Amino acid sequence: MPNKGNKKCKPRLHLHKPAPGNEYFSDEEIMKLEDEFVEVYLKNQSHPYRTLFRLYMRYWKELLLSMVFYFLKTSPVLALPIITANIINIVTAPPKNAVMQIAINIVVMVILLLLNIPTQILDTKFHSLALRGVEAGLRGAMVRKLQQLSITFHKEMQSGRIQSKLMRDVETIHTLSSQIFRTIPGLLINMITALIVVITRNLTVFMFFLLTIPSAVLVVRFFRKNIGKYNALFRKDMENTSADIMDMIEMNQITRAHALENVQVKKLTGRLNAVANTGFKLDITHAKFGSVSWVMLSLFQLLCLVFSAYLALNRRIEIGDISLYQSYFNTLTGQVSTLIGMIPVISKGLDSVSSIGEILGARDVEDNKGKKKLTTLHGEYDFRGVDFFYTPEQLVLQDLDLKVRAGETIAIVGESGSGKSTILNLVLGFNKPRKGKIFIDGKDMDEIDLQSYRKHIAIVPQNSVLFTGTIRENITYGFNHISQNRIDEAVRAANLADLIASLPDGLDTMLDEHGANLSGGQRQRIAIARAVIRNPKVIIFDEATSALDTVSEKEIQTALNNLTAGRTTFIVAHRLSTIRDADRIAVIKQGRCVEIGTYDELMEKKGEYYKMQTLQDGVR
């Protein structure tokens, strides 16, 4: 890759296929591409085609070379009408060297045909380098941006819609780009060539040819608005359907357990019918558009044949020129027809450019530029008068004061909706206080690079998040190289050794989707092993044992005790029996810390915690 320190050298895609393991774009180039897209998108939200052209500006050399080779590879098609007309004219009124002239025309045609092989390969090479490069860059930029966007953004935009934008919309943009940078230039080259040949032969016929262009423009203007409207509706319906299908897959077990299959089928069928209806309207609009343009251009072709025949009868053109003009007029009308037929594709593609702009143009990002990077973390926290809300009318936390000492295990308890999980999200930096401050090791959290801070944190959520892969890959997630000894230590600390030993493939056992081939307790212990191997300074447990049976809970509790020693630990727990050994217990009620102390202190006080514990013991 070019030296990125040299400002005169722009990061560019190598003009060869990337070697295995190499990327089309470095991280720096992805950042540059994303910044370019955001800048252009925000300035030109109503003109997505400007955004598209700016993205391809870095590949203007490849695109230019592709166009040159495209012209060369299609030259036989352009030359054939001339060769045909020449041979007909020679045969009709043969000169003395008729055979030689026919032979020359044939040799020229053969050479042009043979040139198609290398020029086709070179055209495809340069064209693909540009289009696939931007396609990879767009997806890379979207993935990177999704990692920067807030948790609130991800909650508000369904995963199915994100997936549709990442895959379907980028593929649509690739199709649009192919049309713009290959098909349209090819059409224009063919049209210009046909017009140049005709104008050099007969100005009257040339003027007739020009009549097709304003007619085509009128048809496009008439249908463009409806095509754009139905394309936008169809894309939105597809996004919503994709989101509903993702929800259906996630809810499958609950649906089957409650015998709600027919309800789910009815819901999805309704959504699919809506997509089909919108698609039907779009198809009918395309059909009207296509048929009107085809009939109009076909009538012009018939008129051209009649017109050129009339000129030949009056000896104003040679007989062979009838074939030439008819061929070129067919070429011209064919290109115009193709160009008109591309309008729906272009409209759909530009709509997709706006669609992915909803991600790459989103401003709800975590900005760590210029903030202090943390190289060490002791784990001391100080919440000072913290308020947090999603809507001003409903406070989740209000005037929260809470101090956590380094190395301390603090349990956070309270009723559902009291603000426990919000506190954890504030600790993680996923949410920011609307009022008040949070200090970490005496430093204002607003001034800390949160990415560097999170490298010292591990979280074990209520529902363990596992991906399809081996147990080893799930435990070592985020680490490229790690010793077997360290993996073994994490396995022992998470109380996983017996499970691993009982599996035929041990650590290399493949997990089903979400680890479905393991029990809840086993999945949770893998999540704990993943946390252990990071050797964090701060541990967060978000109701890590609430969904487990008593035996699994005991095994998890042993693993938790191994993990929390000497580390600042936040535990949100539903089962109060699991937090008796915590250094302190904080009781949250209506967004405030109303009690804090050891288990014995709170039980002796007979306040809010005592009521909760007594109630839970009574339920048992």
ABEGO torsion letter per residue (X at the ends): XBBAABAABBBBBBBBBBBBGBBABBAAAAAAAAAAAAAAAAAAAABAAAAAAAAAAAAAAAAAAAAAAAAAAAAAAAAAAAAAAAAAAAAABBBAAAAAAAAAAAAAAAAAAAAAAAAAAAAAAAAAAAAAAAAAAAAAAAAAAAAABBAAAAAABBAAAAAAAAAAAAAAAAAAAAAAAAAAAAAAAAAAAAAAAAAAABAAAAAAAAAAAAAAAAAAAAAAAAAAAAAAAAAAAAAAAAAAAAAAAAAAAAAAAAGAAAAAAAAAAAAAAAAAAAAAAAAAAAAAAAAAAAAAAAAAAAAAAAAAAAAAAAGABBAAAAAAAAAAAAAAAAAAAAAAAAAAAAAAAAAAAAAAAAAAABABBBBABGBBBBABBAGBBBBBGBBBBABAABBABBGBBBBBBBGBBBBBBEBBGAGAAAAAAAAAGABBBABEBBBBGGBBAAABBAAAAAAABBBBBABBBBBBEBAAAAAABGBABBBAAAAAAAAAAAGAAAAAAABAAEAABBBBBGGAABBAAAAAAAAAAAAAAAGBABBBBBGAAAABBAAAAAAAAAAAAAAABGBBBBBBBABAAAAAABABBBBBBGGBBABBEBAAAAAAAGBAAAAAAAAAAAAX
